[in-house]
Amino acid sequence: MSVAAPPCPEEADRLALEHYLVCPDNIEQDFFVVFATYAEKLVTAPRWSFWWD
């Protein structure tokens, strides 16, 4: 998904939780990403990816 307006840092945790609730694989299957890191990356990422098994 292309991101036109990334969240501000204050909104990133809430958005990361929304992503987790919709697609937990984004965090659970990436062994190098913890929730806080995922939230931080949302602020600067030009694209967001989702996948389901």
N, CA, C and O of each residue as an XYZ file, in Angstrom:
212
protein
N       0.842     -1.144      0.000
C       0.000      0.000      0.000
C       0.904      1.228      0.000
O       1.838      1.315      0.797
N       0.632      2.158     -0.877
C       1.384      3.406     -0.929
C       0.856      4.354      0.142
O      -0.353      4.440      0.356
N       1.751      5.060      0.808
C       1.374      5.940      1.912
C       1.508      7.389      1.463
O       2.614      7.865      1.207
N       0.392      8.080      1.369
C       0.413      9.481      0.946
C       0.800     10.406      2.096
O       1.528     11.380      1.900
N       0.310     10.099      3.293
C       0.594     10.937      4.465
C       0.860     10.031      5.654
O      -0.081      9.596      6.319
N       2.128      9.737      5.936
C       2.443      8.871      7.069
C       1.997      9.494      8.388
O       1.816     10.709      8.471
N       1.820      8.672      9.414
C       1.376      9.198     10.703
C       2.479      9.975     11.397
O       3.665      9.766     11.140
N       2.070     10.872     12.279
C       3.061     11.540     13.122
C       3.466     10.549     14.216
O       2.742      9.583     14.459
N       4.593     10.764     14.874
C       5.051      9.811     15.895
C       4.013      9.532     16.986
O       3.946      8.421     17.511
N       3.207     10.539     17.324
C       2.188     10.340     18.360
C       1.090      9.369     17.912
O       0.465      8.721     18.752
N       0.851      9.263     16.619
C      -0.186      8.371     16.096
C       0.351      6.990     15.718
O      -0.431      6.067     15.493
N       1.658      6.841     15.646
C       2.262      5.614     15.130
C       1.944      4.379     15.968
O       1.700      3.311     15.408
N       1.940      4.498     17.289
C       1.633      3.335     18.129
C       0.208      2.833     17.895
O      -0.021      1.628     17.790
N      -0.740      3.756     17.815
C      -2.132      3.372     17.578
C      -2.286      2.720     16.209
O      -2.988      1.720     16.063
N      -1.629      3.293     15.217
C      -1.698      2.731     13.874
C      -1.030      1.360     13.821
O      -1.540      0.451     13.165
N       0.087      1.201     14.490
C       0.757     -0.107     14.545
C      -0.159     -1.146     15.179
O      -0.193     -2.295     14.740
N      -0.893     -0.754     16.197
C      -1.849     -1.679     16.815
C      -2.958     -2.046     15.831
O      -3.362     -3.207     15.765
N      -3.447     -1.088     15.077
C      -4.459     -1.380     14.054
C      -3.904     -2.360     13.023
O      -4.584     -3.311     12.636
N      -2.674     -2.127     12.581
C      -2.047     -3.044     11.629
C      -1.944     -4.441     12.230
O      -2.221     -5.435     11.558
N      -1.547     -4.513     13.490
C      -1.410     -5.805     14.156
C      -2.754     -6.529     14.252
O      -2.828     -7.736     14.023
N      -3.794     -5.807     14.583
C      -5.112     -6.433     14.708
C      -5.643     -6.944     13.369
O      -6.361     -7.943     13.326
N      -5.296     -6.272     12.290
C      -5.725     -6.689     10.955
C      -4.807     -7.767     10.387
O      -5.267     -8.698      9.725
N      -3.510     -7.637     10.648
C      -2.524     -8.539     10.045
C      -1.380     -8.797     11.027
O      -0.311     -8.202     10.889
N      -1.584     -9.667     12.012
C      -0.539     -9.915     13.016
C       0.751    -10.488     12.431
O       1.809    -10.386     13.051
N       0.673    -11.087     11.250
C       1.883    -11.648     10.636
C       2.956    -10.595     10.394
O       4.144    -10.918     10.390
N       2.559     -9.345     10.193
C       3.547     -8.284      9.974
C       4.565     -8.219     11.100
O       5.735     -7.921     10.860
N       4.144     -8.488     12.302
C       5.037     -8.409     13.455
C       5.447     -9.799     13.925
O       6.626    -10.036     14.186
N       4.505    -10.709     14.037
C       4.797    -12.023     14.605
C       5.730    -12.864     13.747
O       6.491    -13.666     14.290
N       5.700    -12.712     12.441
C       6.537    -13.555     11.588
C       7.832    -12.880     11.157
O       8.629    -13.480     10.437
N       8.048    -11.670     11.577
C       9.305    -10.981     11.292
C      10.103    -10.968     12.592
O       9.862    -10.134     13.465
N      11.037    -11.879     12.717
C      11.768    -12.081     13.968
C      12.625    -10.883     14.367
O      13.046    -10.784     15.520
N      12.888     -9.977     13.436
C      13.762     -8.844     13.722
C      12.983     -7.577     14.050
O      13.582     -6.526     14.278
N      11.661     -7.663     14.075
C      10.848     -6.479     14.336
C      10.045     -6.678     15.614
O       9.336     -7.673     15.765
N      10.160     -5.744     16.511
C       9.316     -5.725     17.697
C       8.278     -4.627     17.489
O       8.423     -3.794     16.595
N       7.247     -4.624     18.302
C       6.133     -3.697     18.098
C       6.596     -2.243     18.033
O       6.192     -1.515     17.127
N       7.421     -1.812     18.962
C       7.874     -0.414     18.995
C       8.656     -0.050     17.738
O       8.501      1.049     17.205
N       9.486     -0.954     17.271
C      10.251     -0.715     16.048
C       9.322     -0.615     14.854
O       9.511      0.239     13.988
N       8.328     -1.474     14.803
C       7.354     -1.437     13.711
C       6.649     -0.079     13.692
O       6.487      0.516     12.626
N       6.234      0.410     14.840
C       5.561      1.706     14.932
C       6.471      2.834     14.445
O       6.025      3.723     13.719
N       7.731      2.800     14.839
C       8.679      3.833     14.407
C       8.846      3.825     12.890
O       8.950      4.887     12.276
N       8.873      2.661     12.289
C       9.061      2.560     10.839
C       7.869      3.100     10.064
O       8.030      3.562      8.934
N       6.684      3.052     10.645
C       5.496      3.559      9.953
C       5.594      5.052      9.668
O       5.023      5.536      8.691
N       6.305      5.776     10.505
C       6.408      7.228     10.373
C       7.185      7.621      9.119
O       6.900      8.659      8.521
N       8.150      6.819      8.718
C       8.995      7.181      7.570
C       8.824      6.274      6.353
O       9.426      6.524      5.309
N       8.021      5.239      6.475
C       7.881      4.280      5.370
C       6.994      4.835      4.252
O       5.882      5.288      4.521
N       7.466      4.806      3.010
C       6.644      5.273      1.896
C       5.599      4.235      1.452
O       4.646      4.560      0.743
N       5.801      2.980      1.884
C       4.865      1.892      1.550
C       4.699      1.007      2.767
O       5.626      0.839      3.559
N       3.512      0.441      2.910
C       3.246     -0.532      3.957
C       2.860     -1.834      3.291
O       2.070     -1.838      2.347
N       3.403     -2.933      3.765
C       3.096     -4.247      3.214
C       2.343     -5.081      4.241
O       2.576     -4.977      5.445
N       1.443     -5.903      3.739
C       0.669     -6.814      4.578
C       0.692     -8.182      3.922
O       0.731     -8.287      2.696
N       0.669     -9.231      4.734
C       0.539    -10.581      4.195
C      -0.150    -11.472      5.222
O      -0.065    -11.245      6.428
N      -0.819    -12.469      4.721
C      -1.520    -13.418      5.582
C      -1.141    -14.809      5.142
O      -0.972    -15.062      3.950
N      -1.006    -15.704      6.081
C      -0.712    -17.101      5.754
C      -1.981    -17.917      5.762
O      -1.942    -19.121      5.510
